[in-house]
């Protein structure tokens, strides 16, 4: 029974990672090329919070109770994008530092003048 629950959770995780737009966008900002878009992607949290706000207003006016799930969904996705900004900034700084260190190790230490033939 534990194995079937485990496999079901793995399948659900794979489905959500591949087919949900917010997870696809977050995965794109976790690549080396996408790290620079992590902080601007924090603005995507604004529409999610707006959706959650509208749903809470509608719930207060006696709408169906299942809209609480939409509110949770909006807040959860907003937090994902807000937290992804500083994390991607940290990873970007770390990647830039790693690139600079690799460039320093490849750079030759002897930078003497290379003789040239001026009679070419």
Buried (B, 14 or more C-beta within 10 A) or exposed (E): EEEEEEEEEEEEEEEEEEEEEBBEBBEEBBEEEBBEBBBEBBEBBEEBBEBBEBBBEBBEEEEEEEBEEBBEBBBEBBEBBBEBBEBBBEBBEEEEEEEEEEEEEEEEEEEEEEEEEEEE
